[in-house]
Amino acid sequence: MLNNVYLVDHIESSKPLLARAHAVVGVTGASLWEAWFMKKPVLMAGGIFHENAPNTKKISHVNDVKQ
């Protein structure tokens, strides 16, 4: 398990969570796009049009997340 990683209910608003996040990890989706616009580091496991954007790292294994 990763320290400081939380799962939240899908009903939660993402804006306050993204504002406090140091980075955002996901498969694909709007939260990754929103985080990228907020200049947050993004770790993406899926494939989408912004996967090669600056400050975005595509991941395929949990070891890709460790520094």
C-alpha positions as CSV (number, residue, x, y, z in Angstrom):
1,M,0.0,0.0,0.0
2,L,1.2,3.5,-0.8
3,N,1.4,6.1,2.0
4,N,-0.8,9.2,1.6
5,V,-3.0,7.5,-1.0
6,Y,-6.8,7.8,-0.5
7,L,-9.8,6.3,-2.4
8,V,-12.8,8.6,-2.4
9,D,-16.4,8.2,-3.2
10,H,-17.3,8.9,-6.8
11,I,-19.8,11.5,-5.6
12,E,-17.1,13.8,-4.2
13,S,-16.3,17.0,-6.0
14,S,-12.8,16.7,-7.6
15,K,-11.9,20.4,-7.4
16,P,-11.0,20.6,-3.7
17,L,-9.2,17.2,-3.9
18,L,-7.2,18.2,-7.0
19,A,-6.3,21.6,-5.4
20,R,-4.7,19.8,-2.4
21,A,-3.1,17.0,-4.4
22,H,0.7,16.7,-5.0
23,A,0.0,14.5,-8.0
24,V,-2.9,12.6,-9.6
25,V,-2.8,8.9,-10.7
26,G,-5.5,7.3,-12.8
27,V,-6.2,5.2,-15.8
28,T,-7.9,7.9,-18.0
29,G,-10.5,10.5,-17.4
30,A,-11.4,14.1,-16.7
31,S,-9.6,14.3,-13.3
32,L,-6.3,13.7,-15.1
33,W,-7.0,16.4,-17.6
34,E,-8.2,18.8,-14.8
35,A,-5.0,18.0,-12.8
36,W,-2.8,18.7,-15.8
37,F,-4.5,22.1,-16.3
38,M,-3.8,22.8,-12.6
39,K,-0.1,22.1,-13.3
40,K,-0.1,18.9,-11.1
41,P,2.0,15.9,-12.0
42,V,-0.1,13.3,-13.7
43,L,0.6,9.5,-13.7
44,M,-1.6,7.8,-16.4
45,A,-2.1,4.1,-16.8
46,G,-4.3,4.2,-19.8
47,G,-3.9,5.8,-23.2
48,I,-5.5,9.1,-24.2
49,F,-4.8,12.1,-26.4
50,H,-2.8,14.0,-23.7
51,E,-0.6,11.1,-22.6
52,N,2.5,12.9,-24.1
53,A,1.7,16.3,-22.6
54,P,4.4,17.9,-20.4
55,N,4.3,16.9,-16.7
56,T,2.5,13.7,-17.6
57,K,4.0,10.3,-17.2
58,K,2.4,7.2,-18.7
59,I,2.7,4.2,-16.3
60,S,2.4,0.5,-16.9
61,H,3.6,-1.0,-13.6
62,V,3.4,0.0,-10.0
63,N,7.2,0.4,-10.0
64,D,6.8,3.3,-12.5
65,V,5.2,5.3,-9.6
66,K,8.1,4.9,-7.2
67,Q,10.8,7.6,-7.4
